[in-house]
């Protein structure tokens, strides 16, 4: 599997695959339950650190808020990685029993997801505290609000590319960061659309807490991540040749089964 986003080769599209809303509803009809289960586990993984961050916000403690964010990302990172693995397998139309593939993804990616998860938590905790301070001050300059929103957009887009790589490739963190930066700009329209979806979903969800607690339980991470990955998938496929690799794997499995079923004849 290639790990160089600088490639200019275009992966061959899968013939007959639906796109847009028809594709979304196709995924919901086929993979809703695995997506929901992986999302529910993800919510549980982020819960302890999130509670700590909320207590920090309520107690006006910047340190507790940021530490809570880091803890949420550190503990929840492996769960998020496994959920992304579930989403990407669904987008690849890859067969398999969900619990078996989930456990495999956990075993394979949990270490690699710790630092990206902690960085995500650091960003969320810091930004949440900064936005709270700006809102409470009442006289924050418009430029500061614009800078904050741009920062949220940039980090949301960047982390989408970064975290999507964890279940796909086994690379050191510096290479993952480099790839994420290159893909951020190489596929900027897709980056912008995915970042807008994630920012709008989480912004509205967090803004109207606690009324949106039920939304988090039901739609949690799976809905925004699925939509975002649908947007980014063509870029990931072009860079890492996901469909080509899966097709080659399927062909190899078919050949192996045929070889195993082929009768052996003794020749004198």
Secondary structure, 3 states (H helix, E strand, C coil): CCCCCCCCCCCCCCCCCCCHHHHHHHHHHHHHHHHHHHHHHHHHHHHHHHHHHHHHHHCCCHHHHHHHHHHHHHHHHHHHHHHHHHHHHHHCCCCCCHHHHHHHHHHHHHHHHHHHHHHHHHHHHHHHHHHHHHHHHCCCCHHHHHHHHHHHHHHHHHHHHHHHHHCCCCCCHHHHHHHHHHHHHHCHHHHHHHHHHHHHHHHHHHHCCCCCHHHHHHCCCHHHHHHHHHHHHHHHHHHHCHHHHHHHHHHHHHHHHHHHHCCCCCCC
